[in-house]
């Protein structure tokens, strides 16, 4: 019987450490070279329309139009504040992955009770991962720490779900 190979926690930690170090060392150099690629007027050239259309179709998770941000709501307060008591984005040099869309969708899923809570939580993780992948390309060193942060957010949400 074939057994699946399971990556050791040490190897996973080393990968995360290397990704983080690359993000700290390489990303500022990349940002500096990108800044030099500006037009003569000093503005950075915009991406062609087909590239922008492809980017939008590649996994950006937007804030639903029917979501109302109201952290001071008295009823269901935590369902109107994006990522409750957590940063609403993954901060990295250059650009941040925006988690407001995934968090808003999670809030609405819980509020409207259209699915089981565990399904809402699973969608949160999937949407946060999509946002990381949308914001940071396959070979971007910031992608893996972002995915790790998304998994941490999800784990905290699941613990709160199980014990509430």
N, C-alpha and C positions, 0 to 999 in steps of 0.2 A: 504494500500500500504506500503510495507516495504521500509524503508529508509536505506541507507548505513551509517554505523558509520564512522565518519571522525575524525581522530586523531587531537587533538588540537595542535597548534603550541608550546604551553608550554610543552606538553608531548614529542613532537618531540625534542625540545631543551634539555630537561632533558636526553632523551636517548642518544643524541649526546654527551652531557657533560659526562655522565657515560662511554660511549665508549672511549672517549678521555682520561679520567682519568685512565681507565683500561689499555689503550695502554701505558700510561706513567709509571704506576706502575707495571703492570704484565709483559709486554713484556721484560724489562731488566732482570727480574728474570728468565723468560723462556729462554732467550738467554744465560744466565749464566749456566743454567742446560744443555743446548744443547752443550755448549763449553766443559763441563765436559764429554760429551759422545763421546770423540774423541778416535781414535785408539792409540795404544802405540807409533806409530811413530809421533804422534802429529797432523796428518791430520784427518779431519772429514771423517767418512766412507761414501761412496757414496750410494745413494739409489739404490735398485735393479732395473734392466732394466724394468720389468713390471710396476713398480711404476712410473718411468720416462716416459714411453710410455703413461700411463694413464694421467699423469700431462699434457703432451703436447696436448692430445686430450680434455682436460677439459676447454679450453677457452683462451689459450694464443693467443694474437693478435700480429703477427709478422710484421716487416717492409717489405712491398712488395719489391721484387727483382728489380722492375723497378723504384723504388723511388730514386731520386737523391737529397741528402741533399746539398743545396747550398743557405744559408741564404743571400749571397751577390748577388744573381741573380738580374738583373735589371728589367726583365720582370716577372710578377707574383711572386714577391719576397716572399710574405707570403705563397706561396704554396710549398715552398721548405725548410722550417725551423722547421719542426715538430710542436710543440705547440707554435705558435707565442706569444712572450712576456709573456709566462707562463712557469712554470717548466715542464720539459719533463717527470717527474715522481712524484708519491705521495711519499714523504719522510716519513719514519717511522723508529723507532728503529728496527734494525735487517735486514730488507730488504725493498726495494722500489718497488712499482707497476710501471712498465714502460709504459708510455703513448705515447712513440714515434710511436709505431705501429698503434694505433688508429688515432693519429694525421696525420701520413703519409698517411693512407688510406683515411682520410677525405680530405686531400690536393689533392690527385689524383682524388677522386670523383668529386671535384669542378672543377679541371683543365680539366678533360676529358668530363665533362658535360654528363655523362651517365645516370644521375638521376636528379630529381629536387633537388634544394639546400636543401629544408626541409628534403628530404630523406637522403641526405648526412649527415646532422646534426643529424638526428635520429640514423643513423648508428654509428656516432661518440659516442653518449651516450651509445649505446648498447655495442660497442667495449671497451669503457673505463670501463664499469661495468664488462664486461667479464674479463678484465685484473685485476681488483680489486679482483674478485672472484677466479681467477686463482692464484694470488699471496698470498692472505690471505684466509685461510679456513673458513668454516662456523662459527666456534666458536672463531675465532681470533678477538680480540678487535680492531685491526687495520682495519678490513674490512669495518665497517660502516663509519668511517671518510673518508676512501678512496672513497666509493660510494658517499658520500656527496660532496667530492671534484670533482668527475666526473660530478655530477649534476650541480655544480657551473660552471665548464668549459663549459658545454653544454648551460647553461642559458646565459652566456656571448656571446657565438657564435651565439645563436638564436637572441639575441638583436641586435648584429651587422648585422646579416643577414636581419632582418626586417627593420632596419634603413639605410641600404646601398643601 
